[in-house]
Amino acid sequence: MIEVSNIQKSFDGQQVLKGISCVFETGKCNLLLGGSGTGKSVLLQCIVGLMKPDIGSITFDGTVYTNSKIDIRQEIRRKIGMLFQGSALFDSMTVAQNVEFPLQMLTPDMTPADRRDRVAFCLKRVGLENAGNKMPSEISGGMKKRVGIARAIAPNCTYLFCDEPNSGLDPATSIKIDQLIHEITHEYGITTVVVTHDMNSVIEIGEHIIFLHQGKKLWDGTKDDILNVEVPELKEFIFSSSLVRAAKKVDDESVGGMAAITDDAAHGANI
C-alpha cells in the first residue's frame, strides 16, 4: 500500500498539486484519472522519486519515502517497476536485452544464467516468448508495451507504475494491455498505479479510481460507482463520451449497463 498525504508541488510560482491525499491499495489496479494538465503525471513522478514534493509525505508499506535516508529511498526504488508512456525501449538492444537491463542494474548477485531464465520467464508471461532476439524497430506498438511490462516486472517489483499505458494503441490492443496489467497485479499482489484519461481502462480495470481536477483530488471510488457520481467535474469528464452516455442509459434501464459498455469496448469501440 502507498499512502500520499498533503502533497503539494509548484513550478515557477504556479501550484500544480494542491494538497493531494490518497491511498493506493495493494493487489489492485489503482487508476489516477483526469484530463490533460490535471497533475496526474506530476503526482506519479513525485511518488516514484523523479520529483520532490514541496510539502507532504509519501509512505510505502509503512516506510516513509520522503525525507528518508538515501539508503531507504534506494531500497524502495529497487521495488519499483515502471512502464513509460512511450515504452522507452533501448533501440540498440534486443527485446531480451531490454528486459535484462534492470536485472543487471539492480540484481548484481544474479548469475548470467539466472538472468536469462528470468528474462525468458517474463517474456513468456507477456506472450512474447519468441520475440527475444528481435529489435524494438521490428515489433508493433502493442508488443513494445508488453516488453515494457516484462522489463518492469523482471526484478520482482512490489509497486508497478504505468504512465498512459494505452497511449498510441488501437482500442482492441489497449484492452489487451489493460487485461495483462490487471492479471499481473493480482497474480503477484502488486500495488499498481495507472495514470490514464481513457474511460476504456476505467471500465476494464478500475478497481480503485482517484479523480484529479486542477491539481486536487475530487473523488475516489470504483468503476461500479463512477457512472452514478454527483461530482460535476467528474460527470462532465466521463459523460463527454457518447458511449459512456449510452451505457449510462442502459444502466438506468437494466442492471447490465456496465457489462454492455465493457462488451462494446471489447469489440473495439473507441472512447
VEXGUMI-910196 format. One record per residue (C-alpha): residue number from 1; chain; x, z, y; residue in one letter. Coordinates in Angstrom, 3 decimals, m for minus. Layout:
N
resi, chain, c1, c3, c2, resn
NUM, A, X, Z, Y, A;
...
//
This chain:
271
resi, chain, c1, c3, c2, resn
1, A, 0.000, 0.000, 0.000, M;
2, A, 1.161, m0.837, 3.505, I;
3, A, m0.105, 1.209, 6.432, E;
4, A, 0.127, m0.074, 10.003, V;
5, A, m0.507, 2.389, 12.806, S;
6, A, m0.993, 1.559, 16.511, N;
7, A, 1.297, m1.488, 16.505, I;
8, A, 1.887, m2.892, 19.980, Q;
9, A, 4.071, m5.852, 20.914, K;
10, A, 4.632, m7.634, 24.221, S;
11, A, 6.597, m10.696, 25.292, F;
12, A, 7.624, m11.114, 28.939, D;
13, A, 5.034, m8.577, 30.022, G;
14, A, 2.199, m10.171, 28.054, Q;
15, A, 0.753, m7.892, 25.379, Q;
16, A, 0.216, m9.797, 22.131, V;
17, A, m0.600, m6.903, 19.786, L;
18, A, m2.791, m4.206, 21.300, K;
19, A, m2.667, m1.115, 19.144, G;
20, A, m3.453, m2.519, 15.705, I;
21, A, m4.037, m0.032, 12.876, S;
22, A, m4.951, m1.165, 9.358, C;
23, A, m4.199, m0.743, 5.669, V;
24, A, m3.160, m3.449, 3.200, F;
25, A, m4.282, m2.419, m0.268, E;
26, A, m2.193, m2.580, m3.435, T;
27, A, m3.226, m5.106, m6.075, G;
28, A, m5.457, m7.016, m3.684, K;
29, A, m5.273, m10.157, m1.573, C;
30, A, m5.357, m8.807, 1.985, N;
31, A, m6.189, m11.550, 4.484, L;
32, A, m5.189, m11.477, 8.144, L;
33, A, m7.879, m13.717, 9.595, L;
34, A, m8.198, m15.147, 13.083, G;
35, A, m7.802, m18.195, 15.256, G;
36, A, m4.575, m19.518, 16.744, S;
37, A, m2.895, m17.163, 19.183, G;
38, A, m4.676, m14.021, 17.990, T;
39, A, m1.466, m12.238, 16.914, G;
40, A, m1.593, m12.783, 13.133, K;
41, A, 1.912, m14.186, 12.722, S;
42, A, 3.420, m11.715, 15.197, V;
43, A, 1.937, m8.812, 13.229, L;
44, A, 3.250, m10.313, 9.992, L;
45, A, 6.742, m10.622, 11.465, Q;
46, A, 6.625, m7.008, 12.636, C;
47, A, 5.614, m5.840, 9.171, I;
48, A, 8.407, m7.714, 7.352, V;
49, A, 11.023, m6.698, 9.918, G;
50, A, 11.656, m10.023, 11.645, L;
51, A, 10.426, m8.418, 14.883, M;
52, A, 10.473, m4.824, 16.060, K;
53, A, 7.195, m3.483, 17.483, P;
54, A, 7.342, m1.842, 20.890, D;
55, A, 5.147, 1.044, 19.719, I;
56, A, 3.702, 2.111, 16.388, G;
57, A, 4.734, 2.687, 12.791, S;
58, A, 4.715, 0.764, 9.505, I;
59, A, 4.756, 2.570, 6.164, T;
60, A, 5.403, 1.021, 2.741, F;
61, A, 4.006, 3.185, m0.078, D;
62, A, 4.721, 6.380, 1.824, G;
63, A, 8.141, 5.316, 3.135, T;
64, A, 8.291, 4.801, 6.908, V;
65, A, 9.885, 1.435, 7.656, Y;
66, A, 10.034, 1.514, 11.452, T;
67, A, 12.923, 3.524, 12.922, N;
68, A, 14.242, 4.431, 9.461, S;
69, A, 17.894, 4.363, 8.476, K;
70, A, 19.279, 0.904, 7.778, I;
71, A, 19.674, 1.564, 4.031, D;
72, A, 15.960, 2.458, 3.754, I;
73, A, 14.965, m0.712, 5.599, R;
74, A, 17.236, m2.806, 3.393, Q;
75, A, 15.767, m1.255, 0.241, E;
76, A, 12.238, m2.134, 1.374, I;
77, A, 13.291, m5.672, 2.312, R;
78, A, 14.565, m6.204, m1.237, R;
79, A, 11.000, m5.617, m2.433, K;
80, A, 9.507, m8.227, m0.093, I;
81, A, 8.711, m11.788, m1.158, G;
82, A, 7.846, m14.374, 1.496, M;
83, A, 6.002, m17.687, 1.270, L;
84, A, 6.658, m19.547, 4.503, F;
85, A, 4.206, m21.891, 6.192, Q;
86, A, 6.330, m24.984, 5.574, G;
87, A, 7.684, m23.702, 2.233, S;
88, A, 11.196, m23.612, 3.805, A;
89, A, 12.980, m25.006, 0.763, L;
90, A, 16.650, m25.978, 0.976, F;
91, A, 16.742, m29.787, 0.876, D;
92, A, 20.232, m29.866, m0.635, S;
93, A, 19.255, m27.649, m3.586, M;
94, A, 17.230, m28.471, m6.666, T;
95, A, 13.935, m26.699, m7.305, V;
96, A, 15.645, m24.334, m9.756, A;
97, A, 18.455, m23.584, m7.307, Q;
98, A, 15.915, m22.775, m4.603, N;
99, A, 14.203, m20.261, m6.889, V;
100, A, 17.546, m18.768, m7.932, E;
101, A, 18.755, m18.308, m4.351, F;
102, A, 17.158, m14.875, m3.680, P;
103, A, 18.399, m13.644, m7.057, L;
104, A, 21.945, m14.480, m6.038, Q;
105, A, 21.457, m12.682, m2.726, M;
106, A, 19.505, m9.614, m3.870, L;
107, A, 20.464, m9.007, m7.509, T;
108, A, 24.261, m9.388, m7.720, P;
109, A, 24.368, m7.489, m11.020, D;
110, A, 22.312, m10.128, m12.854, M;
111, A, 24.333, m12.422, m15.075, T;
112, A, 24.043, m16.200, m14.560, P;
113, A, 22.192, m16.427, m17.888, A;
114, A, 19.707, m13.758, m16.826, D;
115, A, 19.146, m15.550, m13.521, R;
116, A, 18.469, m18.821, m15.318, R;
117, A, 15.978, m17.083, m17.606, D;
118, A, 14.205, m15.538, m14.635, R;
119, A, 14.067, m18.888, m12.817, V;
120, A, 12.629, m20.573, m15.920, A;
121, A, 10.014, m17.828, m16.250, F;
122, A, 8.934, m18.065, m12.591, C;
123, A, 8.735, m21.862, m12.641, L;
124, A, 6.636, m21.751, m15.800, K;
125, A, 4.368, m19.136, m14.202, R;
126, A, 3.547, m21.511, m11.331, V;
127, A, 3.194, m24.531, m13.623, G;
128, A, 6.465, m26.252, m12.746, L;
129, A, 8.486, m25.703, m15.912, E;
130, A, 9.548, m29.367, m15.953, N;
131, A, 10.469, m29.652, m12.275, A;
132, A, 13.619, m27.514, m12.120, G;
133, A, 16.030, m30.440, m11.736, N;
134, A, 14.019, m32.232, m9.075, K;
135, A, 14.923, m32.173, m5.384, M;
136, A, 12.361, m30.976, m2.807, P;
137, A, 12.072, m34.538, m1.497, S;
138, A, 10.855, m35.649, m4.937, E;
139, A, 7.866, m33.309, m5.193, I;
140, A, 4.479, m33.090, m3.463, S;
141, A, 3.413, m30.631, m0.788, G;
142, A, 1.418, m28.592, m3.280, G;
143, A, 4.379, m28.424, m5.639, M;
144, A, 6.595, m27.239, m2.784, K;
145, A, 4.172, m24.377, m2.165, K;
146, A, 4.385, m23.487, m5.859, R;
147, A, 8.182, m23.488, m5.669, V;
148, A, 7.901, m21.220, m2.638, G;
149, A, 5.720, m18.806, m4.624, I;
150, A, 8.137, m18.886, m7.574, A;
151, A, 11.033, m18.123, m5.226, R;
152, A, 9.099, m15.271, m3.584, A;
153, A, 8.309, m13.520, m6.881, I;
154, A, 11.684, m14.199, m8.532, A;
155, A, 13.233, m10.822, m7.511, P;
156, A, 10.138, m8.962, m8.848, N;
157, A, 8.728, m8.336, m5.377, C;
158, A, 6.392, m5.426, m4.683, T;
159, A, 4.998, m6.949, m1.489, Y;
160, A, 4.140, m10.624, m1.060, L;
161, A, 3.601, m12.155, 2.381, F;
162, A, 2.131, m15.644, 2.762, C;
163, A, 2.065, m17.335, 6.168, D;
164, A, m0.660, m20.014, 6.212, E;
165, A, m0.042, m20.958, 2.548, P;
166, A, m2.552, m23.837, 2.700, N;
167, A, m1.112, m25.475, 5.790, S;
168, A, m0.869, m29.250, 5.318, G;
169, A, m2.617, m29.289, 1.933, L;
170, A, m5.801, m31.070, 0.898, D;
171, A, m8.787, m28.793, 0.081, P;
172, A, m8.521, m29.094, m3.713, A;
173, A, m4.803, m28.248, m3.710, T;
174, A, m5.430, m25.410, m1.243, S;
175, A, m7.862, m23.794, m3.658, I;
176, A, m5.322, m24.037, m6.493, K;
177, A, m2.694, m22.314, m4.341, I;
178, A, m5.209, m19.599, m3.399, D;
179, A, m6.066, m19.046, m7.052, Q;
180, A, m2.381, m18.839, m8.002, L;
181, A, m1.712, m16.242, m5.291, I;
182, A, m4.743, m14.253, m6.462, H;
183, A, m3.667, m14.385, m10.123, E;
184, A, m0.111, m13.272, m9.373, I;
185, A, m1.338, m10.453, m7.128, T;
186, A, m3.489, m8.980, m9.894, H;
187, A, m1.112, m9.776, m12.725, E;
188, A, 1.780, m7.843, m11.179, Y;
189, A, m0.091, m5.338, m9.000, G;
190, A, 1.471, m6.707, m5.808, I;
191, A, 0.395, m5.840, m2.280, T;
192, A, m0.308, m9.332, m0.938, T;
193, A, m0.831, m10.176, 2.731, V;
194, A, m2.035, m13.692, 3.593, V;
195, A, m2.131, m14.957, 7.174, V;
196, A, m4.861, m17.574, 7.456, T;
197, A, m7.586, m19.133, 9.571, H;
198, A, m9.023, m21.013, 6.569, D;
199, A, m12.530, m19.986, 5.525, M;
200, A, m11.906, m21.546, 2.095, N;
201, A, m9.291, m18.842, 1.494, S;
202, A, m11.680, m16.161, 2.729, V;
203, A, m14.319, m17.221, 0.214, I;
204, A, m11.849, m17.717, m2.632, E;
205, A, m9.600, m14.654, m2.406, I;
206, A, m10.803, m12.436, 0.468, G;
207, A, m10.812, m9.081, m1.312, E;
208, A, m9.823, m7.268, 1.884, H;
209, A, m10.093, m9.102, 5.203, I;
210, A, m8.788, m7.973, 8.589, I;
211, A, m10.046, m9.976, 11.556, F;
212, A, m7.869, m10.173, 14.673, L;
213, A, m9.042, m11.376, 18.066, H;
214, A, m6.928, m11.413, 21.216, Q;
215, A, m4.414, m9.009, 19.701, G;
216, A, m6.954, m6.446, 18.490, K;
217, A, m8.454, m5.641, 15.100, K;
218, A, m12.198, m6.142, 15.464, L;
219, A, m13.365, m5.907, 11.838, W;
220, A, m12.292, m5.363, 8.265, D;
221, A, m14.233, m5.801, 5.046, G;
222, A, m14.632, m8.106, 2.041, T;
223, A, m15.783, m11.670, 1.503, K;
224, A, m19.109, m10.278, 0.290, D;
225, A, m19.727, m8.695, 3.697, D;
226, A, m18.396, m11.341, 6.027, I;
227, A, m21.466, m13.604, 6.200, L;
228, A, m23.565, m10.714, 7.465, N;
229, A, m21.288, m9.307, 10.168, V;
230, A, m22.627, m8.343, 13.579, E;
231, A, m19.317, m8.701, 15.454, V;
232, A, m19.930, m11.543, 17.961, P;
233, A, m16.348, m12.841, 17.974, E;
234, A, m16.207, m12.936, 14.174, L;
235, A, m19.629, m14.572, 13.886, K;
236, A, m18.522, m17.265, 16.314, E;
237, A, m15.335, m17.795, 14.287, F;
238, A, m16.856, m18.063, 10.816, I;
239, A, m20.007, m19.957, 11.749, F;
240, A, m18.090, m22.659, 13.591, S;
241, A, m18.022, m24.281, 10.129, S;
242, A, m21.135, m26.252, 9.189, S;
243, A, m20.502, m25.493, 5.503, L;
244, A, m20.473, m21.750, 6.160, V;
245, A, m23.663, m22.058, 8.190, R;
246, A, m25.257, m23.887, 5.268, A;
247, A, m24.032, m21.230, 2.844, A;
248, A, m25.483, m18.508, 5.043, K;
249, A, m28.847, m20.272, 4.995, K;
250, A, m28.753, m20.464, 1.202, V;
251, A, m27.667, m16.831, 1.057, D;
252, A, m30.648, m15.803, 3.145, D;
253, A, m32.975, m17.644, 0.767, E;
254, A, m31.401, m16.533, m2.526, S;
255, A, m28.636, m14.418, m3.991, V;
256, A, m26.468, m17.444, m4.732, G;
257, A, m25.215, m18.296, m1.282, G;
258, A, m21.646, m17.143, m1.777, M;
259, A, m21.449, m18.898, m5.137, A;
260, A, m22.770, m22.053, m3.509, A;
261, A, m20.078, m22.167, m0.866, I;
262, A, m17.370, m21.492, m3.454, T;
263, A, m18.667, m24.326, m5.634, D;
264, A, m18.776, m26.709, m2.659, D;
265, A, m15.253, m25.744, m1.664, A;
266, A, m14.031, m26.287, m5.231, A;
267, A, m15.299, m29.860, m5.033, H;
268, A, m13.059, m30.493, m2.051, G;
269, A, m15.299, m29.726, 0.927, A;
270, A, m13.098, m29.303, 3.970, N;
271, A, m13.977, m26.318, 6.113, I;
//
